[in-house]
Amino acid sequence: MIKKFKCIHVGLGNFSLQRLQLNLNNNLFDVVAFVDIDVTNAADKLKKLNNLPENYENRVFKSISDAQKKFSAEVCFIYVSSEIHPKLIIESLENNLHTFCVKSIACEMTDFKKIIEVKKKYKKLKLVQGLNNQWNEASLKMQELLKDKENFGELMIGNCTAWGRQNLKSEKPIVDVIKEGIFFHSMGIHQLSQIVAALGLPESVVSSSPEFKQEDIGFKGVTGTSSGVSFFKYKNGGTISYSATRGGHGNPFGFASRWSGNWLFHGTKGDIKRDGGRLTLYKNGNIVKDFFLKDLDNNLYLDELKQYEMFHQNLSGNNKFDMQKKSLESWLLMEACNISIKKDKKILLNDLILETGFKNL
């Protein structure tokens, strides 16, 4: 019999409510309480959903701590603005809750270090950064092919291009256009977490980013908010290049590919090409496998469900795919890109791992 983990859901914005509905519908998590700063209007937001628990109006709290005192949950899902993720993650861990927080768990290294320091005190708890783009059928197949030693072999070179135009203009500028280096944490991670899932962390990274200003879609010229270019080198000498923008003048690859990325890999035994949901494996000058799979789902529902299923498996003791390790490594790689931009130098990932105490979780 599948165990349903009692959980607290934090945040009642539109995106968060969509994720909440998924957990209300599935048989993996039992939503027992809600947390939102706007307790007064919370019931009006919740009543639009289905499968709510009884007396849901009386299950809304202003803090995770208050909700935990009342309901003794096991898991906490966090879906709020990224600026306050570190504070809520720490509060969740300190309330002995496995914590799933949508990316990015932190916008800078100082906050990440604080989170890791607290996590060390609660080694039995899982801390996962939600990364939905690596869970669709096409991405999972790409990861599988990259690990296929017989058909692909070892990575020699690879490339990812993610190109799109995203309108981030708002009355009050959001963190995505005013926080230096946020591009990698909020956009680049969509593509690059897929590489971490398949190949792990590279040995080193070199990155750059322009000071791009385009007021009609919200970009104000802050370095590392609209675009990025990186080179990732692995221990075997394999290298992946990455070139991406969300401040482009168009969407040449279509909306979905803006997030998933367009990929080409050269291995010692074969080549892999991915364009959206189509993946092709080449060997000896010929196509030997051709897959036509689902790329991103509408509103990422199916992607999110697969992610929740894997989180549930991890909580239940199945760690074949270690979400904590892979998702936090993805954060570390994005920050390495930012540090490289700021210092204009190559960054060694092992140095960051030692600096943050990441290995001792």
N, C-alpha and C positions, 0 to 999 in steps of 0.2 A: 504494500500500500504506500502511495506517495505521501510524504509528509508535507503539510502546508505550514510554512513558516509565518508566524505572526509578524506583521510589519507595520511601520509608521511611514506615512507618505508626507513629504515636506514640499510645499509649494502648490499653489492652485491656479497658476497661470494657464493659458490655453495649451501650450505644449505639454506642460506637466499634467493637465487633466486628461489629455490623450493617453499618456503613459499610465496614469492611474486607472483608466478604464480597462486597459489591457490586463492589469493585475487583478482588477475586480472580476474579470471574465475568466481568468485561468484557474487552474487547480494547484498552483504552485505556492502562492502567497495569500495569506489571509490578512487583508487590510483592516486593522483594528482602530487606527486613529489617524488624524490629519493635523498638520501643522502649517499655519500661515499667519503672517503679520496682520492680515485683515480678517479677524475672527468674525466681525459683525456681518460681513457679506459672504462669508464662506458657505453658509447653507444654501444661498441662492446659486452659487457656482456648482455646488455638489449635486443639487437636485436634478440637474440636467443629465446626470449619469445613471447607468443601470447597475443592478446588483450591489447596491450600497448596503452596508451593515445596518442592523436595526439601530434606531436612535442616533443616526449619523450626525444630526445637528448638535448632539452633546459630546461628540468625539473630536471636536476641533480645539486645538490648543495653540498658544503663542510660542511655545518652545518644545523642543524634543524632550527635554528633561521632565516637563509637566506631563506630557503624553506618556512617557515611559513609567512614571510613578503610578499612573492610573491603570495601564494595560500590560505592562511587563512584556513588551515585544522582543523579538529576536533579531529583526532586520530593519534597517532604515533606508528608504529611497529618497534621494535629494534631487529636486528639479527646480532650482531658483537661479537668480542671476549669479554669474561666476564670481563676482567680487566678494560675495559672502560665503562661498563654498568652504574655505578653510575653517572658519569659525564653526559652521554647522557640522562639518566632518569631525572636528575635534570633540564637539559636544556629543555627537552620536557615539563615537568610540568610547568616550568616558562614561556613557550610559550602557556600556557592554553590548553594543549593537553592531552586527555585521553591517557594513556601510557600502551602499552603491550610490555613487554620485556622478551625474552626467558631467561630461568634460566641459571645461577644464577644472580639475580639482583645485588648481592654484594658478594664479597669473604670474607668479614670480618665485624665484628660488627661496627667498626667506620664508614664505608661507609654506612651501613644500617641505622645507626642513622642519618646521613646527609640526606639521602633520606626521611626518616620519618619526619624529621624536616621541610623539604620543602613541603612535602605532606600535612602537617597540614595547610599550608597557602592556599591550593587549595582543600578544602574538597569536592567540587562538582565534582572533576575529579576522574576518576577511574585509579588505578594503579594495574596492574595485572602481575604476574610472570608466563610466559608460562610453563606449565607442561603437556606435551602431553601424558604421559603414563597412566593417569587416565581417558582417554576419549574413549578407545576402548570398544567394547561390553562386553568383559569378565570382565574388571575392573568395568564398570558401574553396571553390575549385582552383582558383589561381594559387592560393596558399598550398593546396594539395599538390599541384603540379610542381611548384618550386621546391618541394621537399621530396620529389620523386627522383631518387638517385639513379634509377635505371634509365629513365627517359630524358630527364633534364640534366642530371649530373650535378656538378658544382657550379655555382654562379661565377661568371667571368665579368660581364657588364650588364647593366640594366638601365632603364630610363622610365620615368613617369612624368607625364605632362597633365596638368589640371588647369583648365583655362575657362574663365567665366566672368560674368558681369553681375555683381550683387549690389543691389541698392540698399545701403545702410544709412541713408539720410533720415534723420529724425529731429524733432523739435529740441530735445535734449540729447546731445551726442552720447552714443552708447560706448561701452568699453572697447568694442571692436575697432573703433576709429580713433581712440585717444590714448590707448595703452600701448606704449612702445613694445614691439615684439610679439604682440598678441596674435599676429597672423598664423604663426606655426601652431600655437595652442588651440586656436579656434577654427582654422581652416586646414592647414598642412597636416594636422593629425588625422584628418579623415582619410587621407591617402596613406600616409606613412605608418600609421598603426597597423595597416595590412602587411607591411613589410616586416615589422617587428613580430607580428603574429606568426609569420612564416619562417623568418630567418634569424630572429633575435636581434640584439643590438649590434651595430657595426663597431669597429674598433675606434674610428675617428670620424669627425664631420667638419666640413668647411662650408660656410653659408654666407650669403649676402642678401641685402634687401634695399630697394630704392626708397627714396623719400617721395612718395607718389601723392599728388594732390589732384583731386577731381571732385569739386564741391557738389556737382549735380547728383552724385550718388553717395555723398557723405564723407569721402576721404579727405583729410585735412593736411596731408603731408607728413604725418608722423611715421618715422621709420619703422618698418616691420609690421604694418597694418594691412597692406593690400597685396603684397607679392613677396615671393622668396625663391631663391635658387640655392641648391645644396648638392654636395658630393659626399656620399657615405662610403667609406672604405672598410672592408671586412678583413678578418685575420688571414684568410687564404689569398688576399690580394684582389678579390672581387670588388667591383665598384658600381654604385648606383647613382645616377644623376637625377635631380628633381628640379623641375621648373614649373612654377604655378602662380596664378593671379586670380583674385576675385574682383579686381578693379579693371578688367578688360573692357574693350569697346564693343564686345559681343560675346556670344556663347557658341563658338565654332564647333564644339563637340556635343552640343545639346546640354540641357539642364542637368541630367543625371551624371554625365561624365565630368561635369564640373566638380562633383563631389567624389566620384569613384576613382577618377583618373584614367588616363590612357597609358597602357604599359607595353614595354618590349624588353624581353630578357634573353640574354645569350648565355647558354650553359655549356659545359664540356661535352654533353651528349645530345643536346637539343635546344631549340629556341621556343619561347612562349610569347605570343602576342595577345593582348586583351584590349578590346574596344567595346566598352559598355558591357553587355551581357555575352558577347561572343569571345571565346577563347580558342586559340589555335596552337597546336603543338607541331613543330616542324622538326624533321630528322632527315639527314642526308638529302636536303634539297626538296623534300616532299612534305605535304600535309599528312600527318599520321593520325591526328585526332582533332576534331572540330566540335566545339560545344556551343550551343545557343541556350543560355540560361537567363534567369531573371536577375536583373541588376537591382537597383534600389526600388523598394516598394513605395507605393503612394503613402506619404506621411511616415515612411519607414516603419510601419506597423509590424510587418513580418520580420524585418531585420531586428527590431526591438524584442519581439517574442523569442527569437532564437537566442538572443543575448540573455534574456531572463532565464531561459531553460538551462543554459550553460552555467549561469550564476547559481541556480538551484542545485545543479549537479555538484558544483564546487562545495556548496554548503553541506551537501549530503555525503561528502567524502570522495567524490570522483574528481580528481585533479589532473586528468589526462591533459586537459588544456588549462593551465594555471592563469585564470583571469587576473588575479591580483598582480602577479609577476609581469605579465605581458602588458597590462594596461598602465602600470606605473613605469615600466621601462619606456613605454611610448611617451609618457610625459617627460621623462628624463631626456629622451632624444630631441624632443621639441625645444626644451630649454637649452640643450647643447647648441642647437641651431642659433638661438638668440644670443648666447654668450659669444659664439663665433662671430656674429654680426657686430656686436659691440666692441669686441677686442681685435677684430680683423685678423684672426689666427685660427689655426687648426685646434680643435678641442678633442681630447682623448676621453672617451666615455668612461673608462675605468677610473679616471681621476674624479669624475662626478659621482660615481658609485661610492667611492671611498669617502668623499666629502660629505655626502648625505647620509651615510650609514645604511644605505639601501639594502645591503646584503644581509643585514641582521634582523629582518622583519619576521 
